[in-house]
């Protein structure tokens, strides 16, 4: 993503986006695709590729659902799966990396509750 740059879709308020989606769904989808494409631009080509691959995975999963509630549920599953994966990763790292400010070499591992 280009720092400080707003896509055309970002210039709309949430109400204006909803209205655009209802009035001109093709334009809304085009602007959304442009915003997603820009969001996948990173500092290195490798990072950009990784972001595009992640977006492709999201798109693929969303295609399995019908528009509306089913897609929302898929997004919820993706989000919570990612959050819990991150929690597990952080707990794993806490076991091998001593916390900053560790006193007398004693480990202070903080466990996150799910």
C-alpha positions as CSV (number, residue, x, y, z in Angstrom):
1,X,0.0,0.0,0.0
2,X,1.2,3.5,-0.8
3,X,1.6,5.4,2.5
4,X,-0.6,8.4,2.7
5,X,-2.5,7.6,-0.5
6,X,-6.2,7.0,-0.5
7,X,-7.9,4.9,-3.1
8,X,-11.0,6.2,-4.8
9,X,-13.1,3.8,-2.7
10,X,-11.6,5.1,0.5
11,X,-12.7,8.6,-0.3
12,X,-16.4,7.5,0.1
13,X,-18.0,7.4,3.5
14,X,-19.5,4.1,4.6
15,X,-23.0,5.4,3.7
16,X,-21.8,6.5,0.3
17,X,-20.2,3.1,-0.3
18,X,-23.4,1.4,0.5
19,X,-25.3,3.7,-1.8
20,X,-22.8,3.1,-4.6
21,X,-23.0,-0.7,-4.1
22,X,-26.8,-0.5,-4.5
23,X,-26.8,2.0,-7.3
24,X,-23.8,0.8,-9.4
25,X,-22.5,-2.6,-8.2
26,X,-20.2,-3.0,-11.2
27,X,-18.4,0.3,-10.4
28,X,-18.3,-0.6,-6.7
29,X,-16.7,-4.0,-7.5
30,X,-14.1,-2.3,-9.8
31,X,-13.2,0.3,-7.1
32,X,-13.0,-2.5,-4.5
33,X,-10.7,-4.5,-6.8
34,X,-8.4,-1.5,-7.3
35,X,-8.3,-0.9,-3.5
36,X,-7.4,-4.5,-2.9
37,X,-4.7,-4.4,-5.6
38,X,-3.2,-1.3,-4.1
39,X,-3.3,-2.9,-0.6
40,X,-1.1,-5.7,-1.9
41,X,1.7,-3.3,-2.9
42,X,4.6,-3.7,-0.4
43,X,8.2,-2.6,-0.1
44,X,9.6,-5.6,-1.8
45,X,8.3,-7.8,-4.7
46,X,8.5,-10.8,-2.4
47,X,6.2,-9.2,0.2
48,X,3.8,-8.0,-2.5
49,X,3.7,-11.5,-3.9
50,X,2.9,-12.9,-0.4
51,X,0.1,-10.4,0.0
52,X,-1.4,-11.2,-3.4
53,X,-1.3,-14.9,-2.5
54,X,-3.0,-14.3,0.8
55,X,-5.7,-12.2,-1.0
56,X,-6.1,-15.0,-3.5
57,X,-6.7,-17.5,-0.7
58,X,-9.3,-15.2,0.9
59,X,-11.0,-14.7,-2.5
60,X,-11.0,-18.5,-3.1
61,X,-12.6,-19.2,0.3
62,X,-15.2,-16.4,-0.1
63,X,-16.3,-17.9,-3.5
64,X,-17.6,-20.9,-1.6
65,X,-20.3,-18.8,0.1
66,X,-23.3,-17.1,-1.2
67,X,-23.3,-13.3,-0.9
68,X,-24.6,-12.0,2.5
69,X,-24.6,-13.9,5.7
70,X,-22.7,-17.0,4.4
71,X,-19.8,-14.9,3.2
72,X,-19.8,-13.0,6.5
73,X,-19.6,-16.3,8.4
74,X,-16.6,-17.3,6.2
75,X,-14.8,-14.0,6.9
76,X,-15.5,-14.6,10.6
77,X,-14.0,-18.1,10.5
78,X,-10.9,-16.7,8.7
79,X,-10.5,-13.9,11.2
80,X,-10.9,-16.0,14.3
81,X,-8.7,-18.7,12.8
82,X,-6.0,-16.1,12.2
83,X,-6.3,-14.6,15.7
84,X,-6.1,-18.0,17.4
85,X,-3.2,-19.0,15.2
86,X,-1.4,-15.8,16.2
87,X,-2.2,-16.5,19.9
88,X,-0.7,-19.9,19.6
89,X,2.4,-18.6,17.8
90,X,2.9,-15.9,20.5
91,X,2.6,-18.5,23.3
92,X,5.1,-20.7,21.5
93,X,7.6,-17.9,21.0
94,X,7.2,-16.9,24.7
95,X,8.6,-20.3,25.6
96,X,11.8,-19.8,23.6
97,X,12.4,-16.0,23.8
98,X,12.9,-14.5,27.2
99,X,10.7,-11.5,27.9
100,X,12.2,-8.0,27.9
101,X,13.2,-6.9,31.4
102,X,13.6,-10.5,32.7
103,X,14.7,-10.4,36.3
104,X,17.6,-12.7,37.5
105,X,17.3,-15.0,34.5
106,X,13.8,-16.1,35.6
107,X,11.3,-16.6,32.8
108,X,8.0,-14.8,33.1
109,X,5.8,-16.4,30.5
110,X,2.4,-14.8,30.1
111,X,-0.3,-17.1,28.7
112,X,-3.1,-15.7,26.6
113,X,-6.6,-17.0,27.1
114,X,-8.7,-18.0,24.1
